[in-house]
Amino acid sequence: MFEPTDDNLRLGIVGAGAMGGGIAQVAISAGVQVLLFDQNPSAAEATRKAVIGRLERRIEKGTSSREEVDRAVACLRVVDELSHLADRQVIIEAIVEDLEIKRDLFRQLEALVADDCVLASNTSSLPIGAIARVCRRPERVAGLHFFNPVPVMRLVEVIRGPESDPAVVKALHGLGRRLGRTPVEVPDSPGFLVNLGGRAFTTEGLAILQERVATPAQIDAVMRDGFGFRMGPFELMDLTGMDVNFPVTRLVHEAFFHDPRLRSTTLHRSLYEAGRLGRKTGQGHYRYVDGKPQAPSADAPVSGDPAGKLVLLEPDERLQAFAAELGVELACDDDGSSPLLAAPVGEDCTELSRRSGADPRRLVAVDLLPDTATRVTVMGAPNVDPDIRQSVVNVLGRSRRVTLIKDSPGFIAQRLLAMIANLGCEMAQIGLASPADIDTAMKLGLNYPKGPLEICDHVGCRTTFRILERMQALTGDDRYRPSQWLRRRADLGLSAGFIAT
Ligand SMILES: NC(=O)c1ccc[n+]([C@@H]2O[C@H](COP(=O)([O-])OP(=O)(O)OC[C@H]3O[C@@H](n4cnc5c(N)ncnc54)[C@H](O)[C@@H]3O)[C@@H](O)[C@H]2O)c1
């Protein structure tokens, strides 16, 4: 078994595409001796040159010295025969995503290498067990799943196949660390951590869009301004490409036997089938001109008179504190004509009006769950008086941007945050990883500002549970079924990351 810190560690990489090249770059930068093989020799040579070019640019930028780059480059060699990998201590496979082709390669490699050579696959979606089962020594096979672009993305998932030897898994952890990545371990499960956990953000965004509650530009703006996401779900899908996002979504949904929590929308499929893949085709959820998205405004126009008085519908400290800053007269008793302001959690205005008896024509709701310093989301029931609603928008619009959406239990941010948190809780419940590793994986693998369990704690376990429970009741859709992990922590007043010691 190889020792990850070995000065003369001998690594083989098969497949010199985007991933193989990135893995080679971080490996040689860590002083690992790399042999790179591709069935297409010119692809391997082009990748070697590209890797050297990227390292040379580090000298120009002042992030590496000439000596460091020369030392790294001397560690990289392209070989034109698979048999040249015979002396490798560990081999990472990064070839085409096809089970039979990968199995064939693993069979060939086993016939070449020593019995203690570790064979790792960088597959994104194939079960490690399905590759390992054709091997003579399945215990030496595991997953080592890097993210694209490898030199930038600090995460690596170490996938423990059903037969993987714990010592192999441990050695791959060490290799990941030596290559400058943060390893998280995960069992052989569909989508591993990141490709499963990432489903909630995009599919719930698509559900909100399909219900015509809000536009992609509005949903993206709310998640950026309200919770610090670098990109909203639609910007993210356009960047990743629908050709990657849709098949992964479908694969994970099917692999979890159509769990409604992982379901997507018909709209998702039609964009994929229409070839509206995102930035790479110039058209996805947004149209791109010179690489820039042509996004319509996410902001409601502010025009006309602001309301002079607001009636706060229910006693709510957060609403009182928010409204106190608005510079208008506030009241708690309905005078029969002023706008009624509310901050529902997991309810739409229709349900709030039914439950409280409030006049839906004068009821205007704001989402106080996300940060409202720069943007606030506003909604009303289908029969809200547009003039009354506009008078409230005119008050709010004096100090922040306003996103005006259709009636929706949970607005935008409550829905998205609760769905991300719930999926993270479910991943903890089924033992995919520790809460800390789930959070690390989602922050490093997807650039989320907080991990799903941290989001759950930020929102509060009880509030997250309440949003989901109400959404499930109002929609009748088990898509919003709360995880038992979440229910227990909400009922017991524990943190989402609580684990019994
Ligand atoms: N691109 C990503 O974002 C990403 C992220 C994580 C994991 N992955 C996984 O990494 C693997 C490689 O992905 P990629 O994006 O680098 O693909 P790619 O198409 O850029 O490169 C694949 C390379 O493998 C070579 N190849 C194909 N069959 C071969 C064989 N039998 N023997 C030797 N070489 C062979 C091809 O010539 C090609 O150069 C896939 O399993 C993919 O699922 C991709």
Ligand as a Chemical Component Dictionary entry (heavy atoms), coordinates in Angstrom:
data_LIG
# 
_chem_comp.id                   LIG 
_chem_comp.type                 NON-POLYMER 
_chem_comp.pdbx_formal_charge   0 
_chem_comp.three_letter_code    LIG 
# 
loop_
_chem_comp_atom.comp_id 
_chem_comp_atom.atom_id 
_chem_comp_atom.alt_atom_id 
_chem_comp_atom.type_symbol 
_chem_comp_atom.charge 
_chem_comp_atom.model_Cartn_x 
_chem_comp_atom.model_Cartn_y 
_chem_comp_atom.model_Cartn_z 
_chem_comp_atom.pdbx_ordinal 
LIG N1  N1  N 0  -15.844 17.547 -16.212 1  
LIG C1  C1  C 0  -16.306 17.593 -14.975 2  
LIG O1  O1  O 0  -16.854 18.604 -14.520 3  
LIG C2  C2  C 0  -16.141 16.399 -14.076 4  
LIG C3  C3  C 0  -16.134 16.594 -12.690 5  
LIG C4  C4  C 0  -15.916 15.496 -11.844 6  
LIG C5  C5  C 0  -15.749 14.248 -12.391 7  
LIG N2  N2  N 1  -15.783 14.081 -13.757 8  
LIG C6  C6  C 0  -15.557 12.719 -14.286 9  
LIG O2  O2  O 0  -14.209 12.612 -14.704 10 
LIG C7  C7  C 0  -14.115 11.737 -15.832 11 
LIG C8  C8  C 0  -13.460 12.464 -16.980 12 
LIG O3  O3  O 0  -14.186 13.625 -17.268 13 
LIG P1  P1  P 0  -13.583 14.785 -18.201 14 
LIG O4  O4  O 0  -14.537 15.923 -18.106 15 
LIG O5  O5  O -1 -12.144 15.009 -17.891 16 
LIG O6  O6  O 0  -13.731 14.114 -19.649 17 
LIG P2  P2  P 0  -13.008 14.520 -21.022 18 
LIG O7  O7  O 0  -13.933 14.107 -22.091 19 
LIG O8  O8  O 0  -12.525 15.953 -20.954 20 
LIG O9  O9  O 0  -11.697 13.586 -21.051 21 
LIG C9  C9  C 0  -11.734 12.186 -21.101 22 
LIG C10 C10 C 0  -10.423 11.714 -21.722 23 
LIG O10 O10 O 0  -10.365 10.286 -21.562 24 
LIG C11 C11 C 0  -9.826  9.729  -22.766 25 
LIG N3  N3  N 0  -10.282 8.344  -22.838 26 
LIG C12 C12 C 0  -11.533 7.891  -23.091 27 
LIG N4  N4  N 0  -11.549 6.545  -23.014 28 
LIG C13 C13 C 0  -10.290 6.145  -22.707 29 
LIG C14 C14 C 0  -9.693  4.890  -22.464 30 
LIG N5  N5  N 0  -10.385 3.762  -22.537 31 
LIG N6  N6  N 0  -8.376  4.869  -22.130 32 
LIG C15 C15 C 0  -7.649  5.995  -22.065 33 
LIG N7  N7  N 0  -8.169  7.219  -22.291 34 
LIG C16 C16 C 0  -9.473  7.290  -22.590 35 
LIG C17 C17 C 0  -10.337 10.626 -23.881 36 
LIG O11 O11 O 0  -9.498  10.550 -25.009 37 
LIG C18 C18 C 0  -10.302 12.004 -23.214 38 
LIG O12 O12 O 0  -9.074  12.681 -23.465 39 
LIG C19 C19 C 0  -15.532 11.235 -16.100 40 
LIG O13 O13 O 0  -15.727 10.034 -15.403 41 
LIG C20 C20 C 0  -16.390 12.342 -15.482 42 
LIG O14 O14 O 0  -17.668 11.884 -15.082 43 
LIG C21 C21 C 0  -15.952 15.127 -14.613 44 
# 
loop_
_chem_comp_bond.comp_id 
_chem_comp_bond.atom_id_1 
_chem_comp_bond.atom_id_2 
_chem_comp_bond.value_order 
_chem_comp_bond.pdbx_ordinal 
LIG N1  C1  SING 1  
LIG C1  O1  DOUB 2  
LIG C1  C2  SING 3  
LIG C2  C3  SING 4  
LIG C2  C21 DOUB 5  
LIG C3  C4  DOUB 6  
LIG C4  C5  SING 7  
LIG C5  N2  DOUB 8  
LIG N2  C6  SING 9  
LIG N2  C21 SING 10 
LIG C6  O2  SING 11 
LIG C6  C20 SING 12 
LIG O2  C7  SING 13 
LIG C7  C8  SING 14 
LIG C7  C19 SING 15 
LIG C8  O3  SING 16 
LIG O3  P1  SING 17 
LIG P1  O4  DOUB 18 
LIG P1  O5  SING 19 
LIG P1  O6  SING 20 
LIG O6  P2  SING 21 
LIG P2  O7  DOUB 22 
LIG P2  O8  SING 23 
LIG P2  O9  SING 24 
LIG O9  C9  SING 25 
LIG C9  C10 SING 26 
LIG C10 O10 SING 27 
LIG C10 C18 SING 28 
LIG O10 C11 SING 29 
LIG C11 N3  SING 30 
LIG C11 C17 SING 31 
LIG N3  C12 SING 32 
LIG N3  C16 SING 33 
LIG C12 N4  DOUB 34 
LIG N4  C13 SING 35 
LIG C13 C14 SING 36 
LIG C13 C16 DOUB 37 
LIG C14 N5  SING 38 
LIG C14 N6  DOUB 39 
LIG N6  C15 SING 40 
LIG C15 N7  DOUB 41 
LIG N7  C16 SING 42 
LIG C17 O11 SING 43 
LIG C17 C18 SING 44 
LIG C18 O12 SING 45 
LIG C19 O13 SING 46 
LIG C19 C20 SING 47 
LIG C20 O14 SING 48 
# 
